[in-house]
């Protein structure tokens, strides 16, 4: 069993404090969603967990199975079992998906010879054109295809904890269903813990989420079941923004 534990996390960029005391726990097989208005700190949270430079952590801890992630470079966090599906996956000219995952498998002590068959199987599960597997990573792919590619990587790597930063953006209805279904399967077997960051309830209508957290002005101001996402669909974030503004 694995667990990502975030306690009292405060983060600033320059003179601006973005996260103001975030507390979250995500365990193996659990699917949590983080929702909130623009500028609430959702992507900052994912970047800090994964180790993107440019953020100053002024207080708090982020631990995976007791290991201090904040003291590790990004590659060590990945070795520890963390996976981040980017909101805007980048192009990597000259490197195919199979090449990239083969290097990752070697670094993890897994057999890179397994990669071609694994990624082909994962591509079929999410409707990702297998011809893209031999193309430079994400080059000339649509936004939706790039998101499917992220889930292909997640399925092949099978991390302990996966952070999905707006994995639903750019997906049509069929693609959303395929991606959400595969993420749901991976949460059951091998029991990946999932933290899905999203603006909209449409992802949650396809993904079996157990807990929804509302992030506003850098703080988690409410947590509840899937019904909380339905409430937000009807009422918006105004009440939570007012709550977050209180000292």
N, C-alpha and C positions, 0 to 999 in steps of 0.2 A: 504494500500500500504506500502511495506517495501523497504528499500534501504540500501545496504552496501556501505559505503563511505570510501575509503582509500586515505589519503592525505599526501604527503611528507614523505613516510615511508622509514626510514633508519634502517638497521638491520646488526649487526655484530655477528660473532662467533669467540671468542677469539680476535685476532688482525686483522682478515680478515673481511672487509665490503662486505656483500653479496648483500643486497638491497641498492640502492643509490638514493632514492627519487621516490618511486612508487606512482602514482596517478591513481585510478580506481573508477568507480561507477557502481554498478549493482542493478537494481530495480526489483520489482515484475514482473514476467512474461517475463523477459529478459534473454536471453542466451548469455553469453559472453565466448569467448575462449581466453586463454593465451597460446601462442606458443613461442618457443625459443630454442636455442641450449642447449646442455648439459652444466650444470654449470652456467646457466644464472640466477638462483634464483627462478625458478618456484615452486619447492617443498618447498623451504624456505618460500615463500609467503603463501602457504597453511598452513604450520605448524604455522606460526606466527599468522595468522588469527584465527586458531583454539585454540591456546594457548599451544602449545607443549613447554616444558621447554628446556633450552639450548641456547636460542637466546636472544641477547641483543638489544632491540629497543632503538636506540640513538636519533631518531627524528621522528616526524610524528604521525598520529592518524589513528585508525581503528574504525569506528562507525557503529552500526546497529540500525537503527531507532533512531538515536541520542544518543544511549548508547555507552559509551566508552568500547569497548571490551578488550582493552589492560589492563584495570584495573581489569578484571575479571579472575578467574580461568576457566579452560576448561569447567567444568560442568555448570557454570553460563552462559557461552557463548551458550552452547547447550540449556539451558532453555530460553535464549533470542531469540532463533529461528535459530541458526546456525547449519549446518550439514556438516560434512567432510567425504567424501568417501575416504578411505585411498588408497595410491598407493600400499601398501603391507599390506592388512588386516591380523591381527594377529589371532592366535588360542587362544581360551578361554576354556581350558579343564574343564569339569564339569558343564558348563553353556550352556543351549540351547539358540537358537535365541529367542524362545518364552519367556523363562525366562528373558533374558536381556531386551527385549522390554516391558515386563510386569512391571519390575522395573522402566524403563524409563517413562512409561505411568503413573504410580503411582506418580512419582516425578513431572510430569507435571500437575497433577490433572485430568488426564483422566482415564477412566475406564479400568483397565487391562483385564477385561473379554472380551473386544473387540479384544484383540491381536490375538488369534488363528485364527479367521476367517479373520482378516485383512491380516495377513502374508500369509495365504493360498491363498488368492485372488491375492496378489502381486506376490507370487511365480509363479502362473500360468501365469501371464502377462509377465514375463521375462524368462519363461522356466526353472525355478529353481525347481529341484526335491523336491517334498513335503516331501519325507522321510528324507531330510536333516534338516527339521524344528525341529525334535525331537533329533537330534544329537548335540553333543557339538559344539559350535559355531566355524565354519571354520576348525575344526579338520578333517584331511584327505581329505580336499576338494582341487580340482585343483585351479590354479590361476584364471581361467575363472569362476568357480563356486563361488569363493569368491567375485568376482566383481559383479556377479548377486545378491549375498547375500547382498552386500552393497546397491544395488538399491531396494531390497525388504525392507530393513530398511528405506530407504529414503521415499518410498511410504507409509509405515505404519505411520511414524512420521509426514510426510508432513511439513517440516521446512519452514521458511520464506526465507532463503538463503541457497543454497547447494553449497559447494566447492567440485568438483570432481577432484581428483588428479590422472591423467592418468587412468581413468576408462576404457579406451579402451585396455590397455595392457593385454595380455593374452587371449583376446577374439577372437574366430573365427568369420567368416563373419556373421553367423546366430545369434550368441550371441550378437555381436556388434549391429546388427540391432534391436534385441529385447530390449537391454538395452537403446540404443539411443531413440527408439520409446517411451519407458516408461518415460524417462527423459523429452522428448518433451511434452508428455501428462501432466506431473506434472507441467511443466512451464506454461501451459495454465489453468489447473484446479487442484489444488487451486491457481495457480499463483506463483509458487516457482521461485525466482530469482536464476539463475545458473551461476557459474563461473567454466568453464571446462578447466583444464590444460592438454595439450596434445602436443605430438611431431608431430603428423601426421594429414593430411587432411582427412584421411579415417573416423575419427569420425565425422568430420564436414559434410561429404557427407551424413550422416544419421541423424545428429542432427540439428534442425533448429536454427542455430546461427545467431544472429543479428549483433554482433560486434566481431572482431578479434583484439587482442592486441599482439604485438611482444615485448617480454621481452628479453633484451640482456645486459649482464654485469650489471645486477641489476637495469635496468631502462626500462620503457616502451618507446620504440623508435619509434613506429608507431602504429596506430589504423585505422581500416577500416572495410569494410563489408566482407562477405564471400569470395569475389574475392581476398582479401589479402592472404588468405590461399592457394589459387590456385597459386598465384604468388610465394609464398615460396616453393611450391612443385617443381616449375621449376627452381628457381634461388638459393634456399638455403638462409642461413643467413649471408653470408659473408659481404654484403653491410651494413647490420644492425649492425654487430659486429664492423665494422669500425666506424660507426656513434656513437655507444655506447662508444667507446674508446676515443672519443673526449671529452675534458674537458667542 
